[in-house]
Structures are given as structure tokens and as C-alpha cells.
Amino acid sequence: MSRLRGEKRGMVTLDGITYRIERLAPKTYAVVRVTDDLDVGTFKTVPELRVFAQGIEPALLEMIARTAVKSARTSWVGHQIPDTMPPPAEPKAAADTADPTVGSRRRWVPA
């Protein structure tokens, strides 16, 4: 019988069976089958997805873990890489068309 060991992250349903995802430690999660409250394994998300099955096939636990990651039931979510391109430069005004008194903070002094 399972007791809530960590922070409850959500539920995942696969083939009509519901599993509870519990966060045990950073990047480490437990999977509990809800129908009989049985621990079926754990998985880690870093550096890659690794599963540790207990009483079910490792392939099934991997499918549960992948579903949990894809549905944002874990703290790891694939984020897009931010755009590192600099913003476009603003067009510069021609030097002879600019009025020196407009927008200037200094007082205009005739030469």
C-alpha cells in the first residue's frame, strides 16, 4: 500500500488505467497505480529519461513517464530555445536634416 511520499504532481491515464505521479526529489518521480494504490516504479528526467520498474514492464513505465513529461506533470518541460538574434537597428536620420534644437536637452547657443 502506498502512502503519499512526495508532492502530488497529477494523474496520467494510459490504456484505461490511472497512475498518480508524485515528486520524490528534484527530477525524480514515483508512479502509483490508483486502482490498488500500488507503487509501480520511479523515473528520473535528467540527464535523460530513466525508469526503474517495480511489478510492471519497464516499457509500460517508460510510456507512463513520457506521457507525464509531455502533459507537464513533471517539473521538466521542453522549452523552446530563446531567440538570440539582436533586435533590428532603428533607422538613422541624415545628419543635415536634423534640427539641433529639437529633442536636445542643452540650450541652443548661436555660434
N, C-alpha and C positions, 0 to 999 in steps of 0.2 A: 504494500500500500504506500502510495506516495504522499509526502507532505510537501507543502509549498516551500521550496528550498530557496527560491530567489524571487526576483521581481518578475511578475507575470507580464509577458510581452504580447500575448494574444493567442489566437486559435488558428489552426490550419486544418482544413478538411481535405482528405485525399482518399479517393475510392469509397466515399460514404462514411469514413471513419474520421473522427475529430481528434486532433492532438493539441495539447497545450504546450506552448513554448515558454520556458522560464529562463531568465538570465541568471547564471550562476556567478559569473565573473566577467570582466571585460572580454568581449569576443568569444565567450563560452556559454553555451545554452544547453538546457536539458529538454528532452521531449517526453511528454507523458500522454499515454492514450487515455482519453477521457472516459470511455465506456467502463473500464475496470480500474482506473486510476493507477495504471502500471507504468513504471519507468521503462521506456524502450530504448534509451540511449542518450548520448550527448553529441554535440558537434561544436567545432571551432570554425571561425570565419577568417582567421588570419594566420599565416600568410596566404593560405588557400583553404578552401572548404575541406575539412577533415571530419569524418564521422566515426563514432565509437558505439556500435550497436549492442543492445542487451535484449535478447529474446526476439528480435525481428531481423530480417535480412538487411545487411548493410546497404544494399541498393535501395530498399524502401526508405530507410532512414535518410539516405542521401537525397531522395526525391522530396521528403518532408522538409529537410534543411534548405534545399534550393527553393522550394515554394515559400518558406518562411522569409528567406532573404529577398526574393522577388516581390513579395507582398508587404515589405517593410515591417516585418515582425521582429527584426533584429536591429541593432544599432548601426550595422554596416549597410549602407545603401550606395549603390553605384552612382556617383555624381559625375556630371559632365566636367571635362577639364575646362577651366575658365579661359576665356579668350585673352591671350597675352599681347595682342596687337595694340599699339598705342592708338589713342583717339585721333581722328583725322585733324590735320592742322587747319586753323582758320585762315581764310584768305587775307593777305596783307594789302593794305591800301597803298596806293602810289604816294611817294613822298611829296611830290609837288601839288597834290590835290588836297592834302590835309591842312586844315586851319589850325595854327598853333594855339589859338585861344580856346578852341572847343575841347572840352574834356581835360583841360590842363589844370592842375592844382596851383601852379605858380601864377603869379600876376604877370601879364604880358607887359614887357618893357620895350618901347621902341628903341631901335639901335641907332 
